[in-house]
Every structure is written in C-alpha cells, then in structure tokens.
C-alpha cells in the first residue's frame, strides 16, 4: 500500500505540472493536446488502482463497485477518443 500511495502522490504532482503547462497563456494547441492525453492516461491508472484496491476492503457495496467500474470505463473511453483524434 505504501508503494501505491507513493505512486499516487507522484501522479498527483505530475498532473499538477501538466495542468499548469496546459493553462499557461503561451501554451500552443499541440502542447495542450499532449497534456490532455497524459492527464487521461493518469486517470485510467488511478481508476485501475481504485478498482483493484476496493477488493481489499472488508465491506464493498455493489453501488461502489459499479461506480468504480463506470469510472474506469469512462476514463478508458476518454483516452481512446483522444488517441483516435491524434491519428
């Protein structure tokens, strides 16, 4: 769990940096797109980790599982759309 917490913290710092770059006044469209793509990848990673970790909990409701699965599906779909527009 400690490794995952460190990984999530690292992702959070990287996301913060990406958002700052994306929102900079001199940021061009290509750089914004690359930031969006990386942010989408990180969202998929976080969603996968959350779904994996939920099984370690003592009591998990079906609603929570459904929410986490839907969240992962939405993150994957968003990433897929971004990848399609990059080609």
PyMOL Python script that loads the backbone (N, CA, C, O; Angstrom):
from pymol import cmd

cmd.read_pdbstr("""\
ATOM      1  N   UNK A   1       0.824  -1.200   0.000  1.00  0.00           N
ATOM      2  CA  UNK A   1       0.000   0.000   0.000  1.00  0.00           C
ATOM      3  C   UNK A   1       0.865   1.260   0.000  1.00  0.00           C
ATOM      4  O   UNK A   1       0.491   2.276  -0.584  1.00  0.00           O
ATOM      5  N   UNK A   2       2.008   1.188   0.649  1.00  0.00           N
ATOM      6  CA  UNK A   2       2.893   2.345   0.714  1.00  0.00           C
ATOM      7  C   UNK A   2       3.418   2.701  -0.680  1.00  0.00           C
ATOM      8  O   UNK A   2       3.533   3.877  -1.026  1.00  0.00           O
ATOM      9  N   UNK A   3       3.736   1.672  -1.476  1.00  0.00           N
ATOM     10  CA  UNK A   3       4.193   1.910  -2.846  1.00  0.00           C
ATOM     11  C   UNK A   3       3.099   2.576  -3.672  1.00  0.00           C
ATOM     12  O   UNK A   3       3.370   3.473  -4.470  1.00  0.00           O
ATOM     13  N   UNK A   4       1.873   2.132  -3.475  1.00  0.00           N
ATOM     14  CA  UNK A   4       0.758   2.722  -4.218  1.00  0.00           C
ATOM     15  C   UNK A   4       0.513   4.161  -3.794  1.00  0.00           C
ATOM     16  O   UNK A   4       0.202   5.013  -4.626  1.00  0.00           O
ATOM     17  N   UNK A   5       0.651   4.430  -2.515  1.00  0.00           N
ATOM     18  CA  UNK A   5       0.478   5.805  -2.041  1.00  0.00           C
ATOM     19  C   UNK A   5       1.553   6.704  -2.643  1.00  0.00           C
ATOM     20  O   UNK A   5       1.273   7.834  -3.045  1.00  0.00           O
ATOM     21  N   UNK A   6       2.772   6.203  -2.703  1.00  0.00           N
ATOM     22  CA  UNK A   6       3.858   6.976  -3.310  1.00  0.00           C
ATOM     23  C   UNK A   6       3.600   7.174  -4.798  1.00  0.00           C
ATOM     24  O   UNK A   6       3.852   8.250  -5.341  1.00  0.00           O
ATOM     25  N   UNK A   7       3.102   6.142  -5.449  1.00  0.00           N
ATOM     26  CA  UNK A   7       2.793   6.243  -6.886  1.00  0.00           C
ATOM     27  C   UNK A   7       1.688   7.263  -7.131  1.00  0.00           C
ATOM     28  O   UNK A   7       1.778   8.072  -8.055  1.00  0.00           O
ATOM     29  N   UNK A   8       0.645   7.224  -6.303  1.00  0.00           N
ATOM     30  CA  UNK A   8      -0.442   8.193  -6.447  1.00  0.00           C
ATOM     31  C   UNK A   8       0.041   9.615  -6.187  1.00  0.00           C
ATOM     32  O   UNK A   8      -0.387  10.552  -6.861  1.00  0.00           O
ATOM     33  N   UNK A   9       0.928   9.775  -5.216  1.00  0.00           N
ATOM     34  CA  UNK A   9       1.472  11.105  -4.931  1.00  0.00           C
ATOM     35  C   UNK A   9       2.287  11.610  -6.118  1.00  0.00           C
ATOM     36  O   UNK A   9       2.205  12.784  -6.482  1.00  0.00           O
ATOM     37  N   UNK A  10       3.067  10.726  -6.713  1.00  0.00           N
ATOM     38  CA  UNK A  10       3.872  11.103  -7.879  1.00  0.00           C
ATOM     39  C   UNK A  10       2.967  11.482  -9.048  1.00  0.00           C
ATOM     40  O   UNK A  10       3.218  12.472  -9.736  1.00  0.00           O
ATOM     41  N   UNK A  11       1.925  10.700  -9.270  1.00  0.00           N
ATOM     42  CA  UNK A  11       0.965  11.011 -10.335  1.00  0.00           C
ATOM     43  C   UNK A  11       0.322  12.365 -10.072  1.00  0.00           C
ATOM     44  O   UNK A  11       0.166  13.170 -10.990  1.00  0.00           O
ATOM     45  N   UNK A  12      -0.049  12.617  -8.830  1.00  0.00           N
ATOM     46  CA  UNK A  12      -0.665  13.897  -8.477  1.00  0.00           C
ATOM     47  C   UNK A  12       0.241  15.080  -8.784  1.00  0.00           C
ATOM     48  O   UNK A  12      -0.212  16.102  -9.298  1.00  0.00           O
ATOM     49  N   UNK A  13       1.517  14.938  -8.467  1.00  0.00           N
ATOM     50  CA  UNK A  13       2.475  16.012  -8.771  1.00  0.00           C
ATOM     51  C   UNK A  13       2.615  16.210 -10.276  1.00  0.00           C
ATOM     52  O   UNK A  13       2.669  17.342 -10.757  1.00  0.00           O
ATOM     53  N   UNK A  14       2.674  15.107 -11.016  1.00  0.00           N
ATOM     54  CA  UNK A  14       2.799  15.201 -12.471  1.00  0.00           C
ATOM     55  C   UNK A  14       1.545  15.822 -13.087  1.00  0.00           C
ATOM     56  O   UNK A  14       1.631  16.623 -14.018  1.00  0.00           O
ATOM     57  N   UNK A  15       0.384  15.445 -12.558  1.00  0.00           N
ATOM     58  CA  UNK A  15      -0.860  16.035 -13.055  1.00  0.00           C
ATOM     59  C   UNK A  15      -0.889  17.537 -12.794  1.00  0.00           C
ATOM     60  O   UNK A  15      -1.305  18.316 -13.651  1.00  0.00           O
ATOM     61  N   UNK A  16      -0.450  17.933 -11.617  1.00  0.00           N
ATOM     62  CA  UNK A  16      -0.406  19.358 -11.279  1.00  0.00           C
ATOM     63  C   UNK A  16       0.474  20.111 -12.274  1.00  0.00           C
ATOM     64  O   UNK A  16       0.098  21.174 -12.767  1.00  0.00           O
ATOM     65  N   UNK A  17       1.643  19.554 -12.563  1.00  0.00           N
ATOM     66  CA  UNK A  17       2.546  20.190 -13.529  1.00  0.00           C
ATOM     67  C   UNK A  17       1.916  20.262 -14.918  1.00  0.00           C
ATOM     68  O   UNK A  17       2.034  21.276 -15.606  1.00  0.00           O
ATOM     69  N   UNK A  18       1.249  19.188 -15.328  1.00  0.00           N
ATOM     70  CA  UNK A  18       0.595  19.174 -16.641  1.00  0.00           C
ATOM     71  C   UNK A  18      -0.507  20.231 -16.730  1.00  0.00           C
ATOM     72  O   UNK A  18      -0.653  20.900 -17.753  1.00  0.00           O
ATOM     73  N   UNK A  19      -1.270  20.373 -15.667  1.00  0.00           N
ATOM     74  CA  UNK A  19      -2.351  21.367 -15.657  1.00  0.00           C
ATOM     75  C   UNK A  19      -1.768  22.775 -15.727  1.00  0.00           C
ATOM     76  O   UNK A  19      -2.309  23.636 -16.422  1.00  0.00           O
ATOM     77  N   UNK A  20      -0.678  23.014 -15.017  1.00  0.00           N
ATOM     78  CA  UNK A  20      -0.029  24.333 -15.076  1.00  0.00           C
ATOM     79  C   UNK A  20       0.473  24.634 -16.487  1.00  0.00           C
ATOM     80  O   UNK A  20       0.314  25.752 -16.977  1.00  0.00           O
ATOM     81  N   UNK A  21       1.078  23.640 -17.141  1.00  0.00           N
ATOM     82  CA  UNK A  21       1.556  23.825 -18.516  1.00  0.00           C
ATOM     83  C   UNK A  21       0.376  24.082 -19.441  1.00  0.00           C
ATOM     84  O   UNK A  21       0.410  24.999 -20.262  1.00  0.00           O
ATOM     85  N   UNK A  22      -0.670  23.269 -19.305  1.00  0.00           N
ATOM     86  CA  UNK A  22      -1.864  23.368 -20.156  1.00  0.00           C
ATOM     87  C   UNK A  22      -2.513  24.742 -20.052  1.00  0.00           C
ATOM     88  O   UNK A  22      -2.957  25.305 -21.053  1.00  0.00           O
ATOM     89  N   UNK A  23      -2.565  25.273 -18.847  1.00  0.00           N
ATOM     90  CA  UNK A  23      -3.264  26.537 -18.611  1.00  0.00           C
ATOM     91  C   UNK A  23      -2.381  27.772 -18.763  1.00  0.00           C
ATOM     92  O   UNK A  23      -2.839  28.894 -18.551  1.00  0.00           O
ATOM     93  N   UNK A  24      -1.133  27.571 -19.124  1.00  0.00           N
ATOM     94  CA  UNK A  24      -0.234  28.714 -19.326  1.00  0.00           C
ATOM     95  C   UNK A  24      -0.703  29.530 -20.532  1.00  0.00           C
ATOM     96  O   UNK A  24      -1.149  28.956 -21.526  1.00  0.00           O
ATOM     97  N   UNK A  25      -0.608  30.846 -20.460  1.00  0.00           N
ATOM     98  CA  UNK A  25      -1.103  31.689 -21.557  1.00  0.00           C
ATOM     99  C   UNK A  25      -0.388  31.457 -22.886  1.00  0.00           C
ATOM    100  O   UNK A  25      -0.978  31.671 -23.945  1.00  0.00           O
ATOM    101  N   UNK A  26       0.855  31.029 -22.850  1.00  0.00           N
ATOM    102  CA  UNK A  26       1.603  30.830 -24.087  1.00  0.00           C
ATOM    103  C   UNK A  26       1.604  29.378 -24.570  1.00  0.00           C
ATOM    104  O   UNK A  26       2.414  29.020 -25.426  1.00  0.00           O
ATOM    105  N   UNK A  27       0.730  28.552 -24.047  1.00  0.00           N
ATOM    106  CA  UNK A  27       0.668  27.135 -24.410  1.00  0.00           C
ATOM    107  C   UNK A  27      -0.027  26.975 -25.763  1.00  0.00           C
ATOM    108  O   UNK A  27      -1.135  27.472 -25.964  1.00  0.00           O
ATOM    109  N   UNK A  28       0.639  26.273 -26.691  1.00  0.00           N
ATOM    110  CA  UNK A  28       0.040  26.061 -28.012  1.00  0.00           C
ATOM    111  C   UNK A  28      -0.908  24.859 -27.984  1.00  0.00           C
ATOM    112  O   UNK A  28      -0.932  24.098 -27.016  1.00  0.00           O
ATOM    113  N   UNK A  29      -1.677  24.701 -29.044  1.00  0.00           N
ATOM    114  CA  UNK A  29      -2.700  23.648 -29.100  1.00  0.00           C
ATOM    115  C   UNK A  29      -2.099  22.245 -29.020  1.00  0.00           C
ATOM    116  O   UNK A  29      -2.671  21.367 -28.375  1.00  0.00           O
ATOM    117  N   UNK A  30      -0.966  22.027 -29.658  1.00  0.00           N
ATOM    118  CA  UNK A  30      -0.333  20.706 -29.621  1.00  0.00           C
ATOM    119  C   UNK A  30       0.094  20.344 -28.200  1.00  0.00           C
ATOM    120  O   UNK A  30      -0.106  19.213 -27.757  1.00  0.00           O
ATOM    121  N   UNK A  31       0.670  21.288 -27.502  1.00  0.00           N
ATOM    122  CA  UNK A  31       1.089  21.040 -26.120  1.00  0.00           C
ATOM    123  C   UNK A  31      -0.130  20.791 -25.233  1.00  0.00           C
ATOM    124  O   UNK A  31      -0.098  19.920 -24.363  1.00  0.00           O
ATOM    125  N   UNK A  32      -1.199  21.549 -25.450  1.00  0.00           N
ATOM    126  CA  UNK A  32      -2.430  21.325 -24.682  1.00  0.00           C
ATOM    127  C   UNK A  32      -2.961  19.921 -24.921  1.00  0.00           C
ATOM    128  O   UNK A  32      -3.383  19.242 -23.985  1.00  0.00           O
ATOM    129  N   UNK A  33      -2.939  19.484 -26.186  1.00  0.00           N
ATOM    130  CA  UNK A  33      -3.412  18.142 -26.512  1.00  0.00           C
ATOM    131  C   UNK A  33      -2.551  17.086 -25.822  1.00  0.00           C
ATOM    132  O   UNK A  33      -3.078  16.123 -25.263  1.00  0.00           O
ATOM    133  N   UNK A  34      -1.234  17.261 -25.859  1.00  0.00           N
ATOM    134  CA  UNK A  34      -0.329  16.308 -25.206  1.00  0.00           C
ATOM    135  C   UNK A  34      -0.575  16.261 -23.699  1.00  0.00           C
ATOM    136  O   UNK A  34      -0.522  15.188 -23.097  1.00  0.00           O
ATOM    137  N   UNK A  35      -0.839  17.397 -23.094  1.00  0.00           N
ATOM    138  CA  UNK A  35      -1.170  17.435 -21.662  1.00  0.00           C
ATOM    139  C   UNK A  35      -2.482  16.701 -21.400  1.00  0.00           C
ATOM    140  O   UNK A  35      -2.579  15.920 -20.453  1.00  0.00           O
ATOM    141  N   UNK A  36      -3.490  16.948 -22.232  1.00  0.00           N
ATOM    142  CA  UNK A  36      -4.775  16.259 -22.085  1.00  0.00           C
ATOM    143  C   UNK A  36      -4.601  14.746 -22.190  1.00  0.00           C
ATOM    144  O   UNK A  36      -5.212  13.986 -21.438  1.00  0.00           O
ATOM    145  N   UNK A  37      -3.764  14.323 -23.128  1.00  0.00           N
ATOM    146  CA  UNK A  37      -3.519  12.898 -23.331  1.00  0.00           C
ATOM    147  C   UNK A  37      -2.856  12.275 -22.100  1.00  0.00           C
ATOM    148  O   UNK A  37      -3.265  11.204 -21.652  1.00  0.00           O
ATOM    149  N   UNK A  38      -1.853  12.928 -21.562  1.00  0.00           N
ATOM    150  CA  UNK A  38      -1.185  12.421 -20.359  1.00  0.00           C
ATOM    151  C   UNK A  38      -2.134  12.410 -19.166  1.00  0.00           C
ATOM    152  O   UNK A  38      -2.141  11.457 -18.386  1.00  0.00           O
ATOM    153  N   UNK A  39      -2.928  13.456 -19.022  1.00  0.00           N
ATOM    154  CA  UNK A  39      -3.897  13.501 -17.925  1.00  0.00           C
ATOM    155  C   UNK A  39      -4.903  12.365 -18.044  1.00  0.00           C
ATOM    156  O   UNK A  39      -5.292  11.776 -17.035  1.00  0.00           O
ATOM    157  N   UNK A  40      -5.326  12.052 -19.256  1.00  0.00           N
ATOM    158  CA  UNK A  40      -6.263  10.945 -19.468  1.00  0.00           C
ATOM    159  C   UNK A  40      -5.609   9.616 -19.102  1.00  0.00           C
ATOM    160  O   UNK A  40      -6.254   8.747 -18.516  1.00  0.00           O
ATOM    161  N   UNK A  41      -4.347   9.457 -19.440  1.00  0.00           N
ATOM    162  CA  UNK A  41      -3.628   8.224 -19.075  1.00  0.00           C
ATOM    163  C   UNK A  41      -3.548   8.078 -17.558  1.00  0.00           C
ATOM    164  O   UNK A  41      -3.754   6.990 -17.020  1.00  0.00           O
ATOM    165  N   UNK A  42      -3.250   9.173 -16.880  1.00  0.00           N
ATOM    166  CA  UNK A  42      -3.177   9.121 -15.422  1.00  0.00           C
ATOM    167  C   UNK A  42      -4.541   8.802 -14.808  1.00  0.00           C
ATOM    168  O   UNK A  42      -4.612   8.103 -13.796  1.00  0.00           O
ATOM    169  N   UNK A  43      -5.605   9.297 -15.397  1.00  0.00           N
ATOM    170  CA  UNK A  43      -6.948   8.996 -14.890  1.00  0.00           C
ATOM    171  C   UNK A  43      -7.232   7.502 -14.994  1.00  0.00           C
ATOM    172  O   UNK A  43      -7.806   6.914 -14.078  1.00  0.00           O
ATOM    173  N   UNK A  44      -6.835   6.886 -16.102  1.00  0.00           N
ATOM    174  CA  UNK A  44      -7.026   5.444 -16.260  1.00  0.00           C
ATOM    175  C   UNK A  44      -6.234   4.701 -15.186  1.00  0.00           C
ATOM    176  O   UNK A  44      -6.749   3.771 -14.565  1.00  0.00           O
ATOM    177  N   UNK A  45      -5.003   5.103 -14.968  1.00  0.00           N
ATOM    178  CA  UNK A  45      -4.166   4.447 -13.955  1.00  0.00           C
ATOM    179  C   UNK A  45      -4.804   4.568 -12.575  1.00  0.00           C
ATOM    180  O   UNK A  45      -4.883   3.583 -11.841  1.00  0.00           O
ATOM    181  N   UNK A  46      -5.259   5.766 -12.218  1.00  0.00           N
ATOM    182  CA  UNK A  46      -5.887   5.960 -10.898  1.00  0.00           C
ATOM    183  C   UNK A  46      -7.165   5.141 -10.765  1.00  0.00           C
ATOM    184  O   UNK A  46      -7.431   4.572  -9.706  1.00  0.00           O
ATOM    185  N   UNK A  47      -7.949   5.080 -11.824  1.00  0.00           N
ATOM    186  CA  UNK A  47      -9.194   4.304 -11.788  1.00  0.00           C
ATOM    187  C   UNK A  47      -8.901   2.815 -11.644  1.00  0.00           C
ATOM    188  O   UNK A  47      -9.596   2.114 -10.908  1.00  0.00           O
ATOM    189  N   UNK A  48      -7.881   2.330 -12.341  1.00  0.00           N
ATOM    190  CA  UNK A  48      -7.499   0.920 -12.219  1.00  0.00           C
ATOM    191  C   UNK A  48      -7.039   0.607 -10.800  1.00  0.00           C
ATOM    192  O   UNK A  48      -7.397  -0.430 -10.241  1.00  0.00           O
ATOM    193  N   UNK A  49      -6.257   1.492 -10.226  1.00  0.00           N
ATOM    194  CA  UNK A  49      -5.775   1.280  -8.860  1.00  0.00           C
ATOM    195  C   UNK A  49      -6.934   1.280  -7.866  1.00  0.00           C
ATOM    196  O   UNK A  49      -6.968   0.455  -6.953  1.00  0.00           O
ATOM    197  N   UNK A  50      -7.868   2.187  -8.036  1.00  0.00           N
ATOM    198  CA  UNK A  50      -9.015   2.259  -7.120  1.00  0.00           C
ATOM    199  C   UNK A  50      -9.849   0.991  -7.196  1.00  0.00           C
ATOM    200  O   UNK A  50     -10.286   0.468  -6.171  1.00  0.00           O
ATOM    201  N   UNK A  51     -10.071   0.496  -8.407  1.00  0.00           N
ATOM    202  CA  UNK A  51     -10.873  -0.717  -8.565  1.00  0.00           C
ATOM    203  C   UNK A  51     -10.146  -1.920  -7.972  1.00  0.00           C
ATOM    204  O   UNK A  51     -10.768  -2.771  -7.336  1.00  0.00           O
ATOM    205  N   UNK A  52      -8.847  -1.991  -8.175  1.00  0.00           N
ATOM    206  CA  UNK A  52      -8.065  -3.095  -7.620  1.00  0.00           C
ATOM    207  C   UNK A  52      -8.080  -3.048  -6.091  1.00  0.00           C
ATOM    208  O   UNK A  52      -8.215  -4.083  -5.439  1.00  0.00           O
ATOM    209  N   UNK A  53      -7.943  -1.866  -5.530  1.00  0.00           N
ATOM    210  CA  UNK A  53      -7.872  -1.731  -4.073  1.00  0.00           C
ATOM    211  C   UNK A  53      -9.203  -1.936  -3.378  1.00  0.00           C
ATOM    212  O   UNK A  53      -9.232  -2.262  -2.192  1.00  0.00           O
ATOM    213  N   UNK A  54     -10.297  -1.754  -4.082  1.00  0.00           N
ATOM    214  CA  UNK A  54     -11.602  -1.900  -3.443  1.00  0.00           C
ATOM    215  C   UNK A  54     -11.820  -3.344  -2.976  1.00  0.00           C
ATOM    216  O   UNK A  54     -12.563  -3.588  -2.025  1.00  0.00           O
ATOM    217  N   UNK A  55     -11.177  -4.283  -3.640  1.00  0.00           N
ATOM    218  CA  UNK A  55     -11.339  -5.680  -3.245  1.00  0.00           C
ATOM    219  C   UNK A  55     -10.625  -5.991  -1.929  1.00  0.00           C
ATOM    220  O   UNK A  55     -10.878  -7.034  -1.325  1.00  0.00           O
ATOM    221  N   UNK A  56      -9.743  -5.108  -1.480  1.00  0.00           N
ATOM    222  CA  UNK A  56      -9.066  -5.284  -0.191  1.00  0.00           C
ATOM    223  C   UNK A  56      -9.909  -4.776   0.974  1.00  0.00           C
ATOM    224  O   UNK A  56      -9.576  -5.015   2.135  1.00  0.00           O
ATOM    225  N   UNK A  57     -10.987  -4.085   0.668  1.00  0.00           N
ATOM    226  CA  UNK A  57     -11.845  -3.554   1.724  1.00  0.00           C
ATOM    227  C   UNK A  57     -12.732  -4.656   2.284  1.00  0.00           C
ATOM    228  O   UNK A  57     -13.101  -5.601   1.587  1.00  0.00           O
ATOM    229  N   UNK A  58     -13.059  -4.510   3.544  1.00  0.00           N
ATOM    230  CA  UNK A  58     -13.858  -5.529   4.219  1.00  0.00           C
ATOM    231  C   UNK A  58     -15.297  -5.558   3.710  1.00  0.00           C
ATOM    232  O   UNK A  58     -15.867  -6.631   3.512  1.00  0.00           O
ATOM    233  N   UNK A  59     -15.876  -4.394   3.502  1.00  0.00           N
ATOM    234  CA  UNK A  59     -17.266  -4.326   3.059  1.00  0.00           C
ATOM    235  C   UNK A  59     -17.349  -3.416   1.838  1.00  0.00           C
ATOM    236  O   UNK A  59     -17.056  -2.223   1.911  1.00  0.00           O
ATOM    237  N   UNK A  60     -17.748  -3.997   0.729  1.00  0.00           N
ATOM    238  CA  UNK A  60     -17.856  -3.242  -0.516  1.00  0.00           C
ATOM    239  C   UNK A  60     -19.283  -3.380  -1.031  1.00  0.00           C
ATOM    240  O   UNK A  60     -19.781  -4.489  -1.220  1.00  0.00           O
ATOM    241  N   UNK A  61     -19.927  -2.254  -1.252  1.00  0.00           N
ATOM    242  CA  UNK A  61     -21.294  -2.295  -1.759  1.00  0.00           C
ATOM    243  C   UNK A  61     -21.276  -2.474  -3.274  1.00  0.00           C
ATOM    244  O   UNK A  61     -20.324  -2.068  -3.940  1.00  0.00           O
ATOM    245  N   UNK A  62     -22.324  -3.079  -3.813  1.00  0.00           N
ATOM    246  CA  UNK A  62     -22.426  -3.197  -5.267  1.00  0.00           C
ATOM    247  C   UNK A  62     -22.413  -1.830  -5.961  1.00  0.00           C
ATOM    248  O   UNK A  62     -21.896  -1.691  -7.069  1.00  0.00           O
ATOM    249  N   UNK A  63     -22.986  -0.832  -5.296  1.00  0.00           N
ATOM    250  CA  UNK A  63     -23.008   0.513  -5.882  1.00  0.00           C
ATOM    251  C   UNK A  63     -21.590   1.074  -6.013  1.00  0.00           C
ATOM    252  O   UNK A  63     -21.261   1.724  -7.005  1.00  0.00           O
ATOM    253  N   UNK A  64     -20.765   0.818  -5.016  1.00  0.00           N
ATOM    254  CA  UNK A  64     -19.384   1.307  -5.070  1.00  0.00           C
ATOM    255  C   UNK A  64     -18.618   0.609  -6.194  1.00  0.00           C
ATOM    256  O   UNK A  64     -17.878   1.255  -6.936  1.00  0.00           O
ATOM    257  N   UNK A  65     -18.791  -0.692  -6.319  1.00  0.00           N
ATOM    258  CA  UNK A  65     -18.144  -1.426  -7.407  1.00  0.00           C
ATOM    259  C   UNK A  65     -18.600  -0.906  -8.761  1.00  0.00           C
ATOM    260  O   UNK A  65     -17.786  -0.704  -9.662  1.00  0.00           O
ATOM    261  N   UNK A  66     -19.885  -0.694  -8.900  1.00  0.00           N
ATOM    262  CA  UNK A  66     -20.440  -0.194 -10.160  1.00  0.00           C
ATOM    263  C   UNK A  66     -19.876   1.191 -10.477  1.00  0.00           C
ATOM    264  O   UNK A  66     -19.517   1.478 -11.619  1.00  0.00           O
ATOM    265  N   UNK A  67     -19.803   2.042  -9.457  1.00  0.00           N
ATOM    266  CA  UNK A  67     -19.255   3.384  -9.646  1.00  0.00           C
ATOM    267  C   UNK A  67     -17.807   3.317 -10.130  1.00  0.00           C
ATOM    268  O   UNK A  67     -17.434   4.005 -11.080  1.00  0.00           O
ATOM    269  N   UNK A  68     -16.993   2.487  -9.473  1.00  0.00           N
ATOM    270  CA  UNK A  68     -15.582   2.382  -9.847  1.00  0.00           C
ATOM    271  C   UNK A  68     -15.410   1.784 -11.239  1.00  0.00           C
ATOM    272  O   UNK A  68     -14.541   2.209 -12.000  1.00  0.00           O
ATOM    273  N   UNK A  69     -16.235   0.805 -11.567  1.00  0.00           N
ATOM    274  CA  UNK A  69     -16.166   0.229 -12.923  1.00  0.00           C
ATOM    275  C   UNK A  69     -16.583   1.251 -13.970  1.00  0.00           C
ATOM    276  O   UNK A  69     -15.950   1.371 -15.019  1.00  0.00           O
ATOM    277  N   UNK A  70     -17.645   1.983 -13.682  1.00  0.00           N
ATOM    278  CA  UNK A  70     -18.096   3.026 -14.618  1.00  0.00           C
ATOM    279  C   UNK A  70     -17.046   4.122 -14.770  1.00  0.00           C
ATOM    280  O   UNK A  70     -16.826   4.632 -15.868  1.00  0.00           O
ATOM    281  N   UNK A  71     -16.405   4.478 -13.666  1.00  0.00           N
ATOM    282  CA  UNK A  71     -15.358   5.496 -13.700  1.00  0.00           C
ATOM    283  C   UNK A  71     -14.189   5.038 -14.573  1.00  0.00           C
ATOM    284  O   UNK A  71     -13.667   5.814 -15.373  1.00  0.00           O
ATOM    285  N   UNK A  72     -13.784   3.786 -14.418  1.00  0.00           N
ATOM    286  CA  UNK A  72     -12.699   3.240 -15.234  1.00  0.00           C
ATOM    287  C   UNK A  72     -13.108   3.196 -16.700  1.00  0.00           C
ATOM    288  O   UNK A  72     -12.324   3.554 -17.580  1.00  0.00           O
ATOM    289  N   UNK A  73     -14.323   2.763 -16.960  1.00  0.00           N
ATOM    290  CA  UNK A  73     -14.808   2.694 -18.341  1.00  0.00           C
ATOM    291  C   UNK A  73     -14.826   4.080 -18.988  1.00  0.00           C
ATOM    292  O   UNK A  73     -14.426   4.233 -20.141  1.00  0.00           O
ATOM    293  N   UNK A  74     -15.283   5.075 -18.257  1.00  0.00           N
ATOM    294  CA  UNK A  74     -15.324   6.443 -18.784  1.00  0.00           C
ATOM    295  C   UNK A  74     -13.914   6.968 -19.044  1.00  0.00           C
ATOM    296  O   UNK A  74     -13.674   7.635 -20.051  1.00  0.00           O
ATOM    297  N   UNK A  75     -12.986   6.671 -18.143  1.00  0.00           N
ATOM    298  CA  UNK A  75     -11.598   7.112 -18.318  1.00  0.00           C
ATOM    299  C   UNK A  75     -10.976   6.453 -19.541  1.00  0.00           C
ATOM    300  O   UNK A  75     -10.282   7.108 -20.318  1.00  0.00           O
ATOM    301  N   UNK A  76     -11.225   5.164 -19.712  1.00  0.00           N
ATOM    302  CA  UNK A  76     -10.689   4.454 -20.877  1.00  0.00           C
ATOM    303  C   UNK A  76     -11.295   4.978 -22.170  1.00  0.00           C
ATOM    304  O   UNK A  76     -10.598   5.115 -23.176  1.00  0.00           O
ATOM    305  N   UNK A  77     -12.578   5.267 -22.147  1.00  0.00           N
ATOM    306  CA  UNK A  77     -13.253   5.795 -23.339  1.00  0.00           C
ATOM    307  C   UNK A  77     -12.713   7.181 -23.701  1.00  0.00           C
ATOM    308  O   UNK A  77     -12.495   7.475 -24.876  1.00  0.00           O
ATOM    309  N   UNK A  78     -12.501   8.019 -22.706  1.00  0.00           N
ATOM    310  CA  UNK A  78     -11.953   9.355 -22.952  1.00  0.00           C
ATOM    311  C   UNK A  78     -10.549   9.256 -23.555  1.00  0.00           C
ATOM    312  O   UNK A  78     -10.225   9.972 -24.503  1.00  0.00           O
ATOM    313  N   UNK A  79      -9.726   8.375 -23.009  1.00  0.00           N
ATOM    314  CA  UNK A  79      -8.378   8.177 -23.538  1.00  0.00           C
ATOM    315  C   UNK A  79      -8.440   7.659 -24.971  1.00  0.00           C
ATOM    316  O   UNK A  79      -7.679   8.103 -25.830  1.00  0.00           O
ATOM    317  N   UNK A  80      -9.336   6.731 -25.222  1.00  0.00           N
ATOM    318  CA  UNK A  80      -9.484   6.171 -26.573  1.00  0.00           C
ATOM    319  C   UNK A  80      -9.848   7.267 -27.578  1.00  0.00           C
ATOM    320  O   UNK A  80      -9.295   7.313 -28.676  1.00  0.00           O
ATOM    321  N   UNK A  81     -10.773   8.144 -27.202  1.00  0.00           N
ATOM    322  CA  UNK A  81     -11.175   9.238 -28.096  1.00  0.00           C
ATOM    323  C   UNK A  81     -10.016  10.179 -28.377  1.00  0.00           C
ATOM    324  O   UNK A  81      -9.831  10.623 -29.510  1.00  0.00           O
ATOM    325  N   UNK A  82      -9.237  10.484 -27.351  1.00  0.00           N
ATOM    326  CA  UNK A  82      -8.078  11.353 -27.549  1.00  0.00           C
ATOM    327  C   UNK A  82      -7.054  10.697 -28.471  1.00  0.00           C
ATOM    328  O   UNK A  82      -6.477  11.356 -29.337  1.00  0.00           O
ATOM    329  N   UNK A  83      -6.832   9.408 -28.285  1.00  0.00           N
ATOM    330  CA  UNK A  83      -5.876   8.701 -29.136  1.00  0.00           C
ATOM    331  C   UNK A  83      -6.359   8.653 -30.583  1.00  0.00           C
ATOM    332  O   UNK A  83      -5.556   8.751 -31.510  1.00  0.00           O
ATOM    333  N   UNK A  84      -7.664   8.502 -30.778  1.00  0.00           N
ATOM    334  CA  UNK A  84      -8.217   8.483 -32.138  1.00  0.00           C
ATOM    335  C   UNK A  84      -8.040   9.825 -32.831  1.00  0.00           C
ATOM    336  O   UNK A  84      -7.779   9.869 -34.033  1.00  0.00           O
ATOM    337  N   UNK A  85      -8.176  10.910 -32.098  1.00  0.00           N
ATOM    338  CA  UNK A  85      -8.030  12.228 -32.717  1.00  0.00           C
ATOM    339  C   UNK A  85      -6.572  12.566 -32.992  1.00  0.00           C
ATOM    340  O   UNK A  85      -6.280  13.472 -33.773  1.00  0.00           O
ATOM    341  N   UNK A  86      -5.656  11.844 -32.354  1.00  0.00           N
ATOM    342  CA  UNK A  86      -4.235  12.128 -32.579  1.00  0.00           C
ATOM    343  C   UNK A  86      -3.725  11.496 -33.867  1.00  0.00           C
ATOM    344  O   UNK A  86      -2.638  11.833 -34.335  1.00  0.00           O
ATOM    345  N   UNK A  87      -4.495  10.591 -34.436  1.00  0.00           N
ATOM    346  CA  UNK A  87      -4.044   9.920 -35.664  1.00  0.00           C
ATOM    347  C   UNK A  87      -4.613  10.554 -36.879  1.00  0.00           C
ATOM    348  O   UNK A  87      -4.335  10.112 -37.993  1.00  0.00           O
TER     349      UNK A  87
END
""", "prot")
cmd.dss("prot")
cmd.show_as("cartoon", "prot")
cmd.util.cbc("prot")
cmd.orient("prot")
